[in-house]
Amino acid sequence: MESTLFPVMNQPPQAIPLWIAQMAYKEYSRRFGTRQSLERLGDRGGFGQMELIDLLACYAQFLEHRLRNNRDILDRITLEGERDEGEL
C-alpha cells in the first residue's frame, strides 16, 4: 500500500507521510485557524522542518493531556462504581 506524501521544506526537499502532516495540521489550525488548508500548505512547499517538529510536539502534549483527563474520569467512575457495589 503506497502512502501519500506531504512536502517538507528542506535542502533538498523532503516528504513525510500525509497522516503525519495531518496530525501537525491539527495543531497548526488550532493556532492559526483553517484559513489556509493543508492542501494549500502543501502547494506552498509544506511545513518547515522546525515548524513540523514544534507542531507535532505540541500536538503530542495535547494528546497526552487529553489522555490524562480521560484516565482521571475513568478512575472516578471506577471509584464510584466500587463505592456503589459496597452499598448493596
C-alpha positions, 0 to 999 in steps of 0.5 A: 500500500503506497502512502501519500506524501506531504512536502517538507521544506528542506535542502533538498526537499523532503516528504513525510507521510500525509497522516503525519502532516495531518496530525501537525495540521491539527495543531497548526489550525488550532493556532492559526485557524483553517484559513489556509488548508493543508492542501494549500500548505502543501502547494506552498512547499509544506511545513518547515522542518522546525515548524513540523517538529514544534507542531507535532510536539505540541500536538503530542502534549495535547494528546497526552493531556487529553489522555490524562483527563480521560484516565482521571474520569475513568478512575472516578467512575471506577471509584464510584462504581466500587463505592456503589457495589459496597452499598448493596 
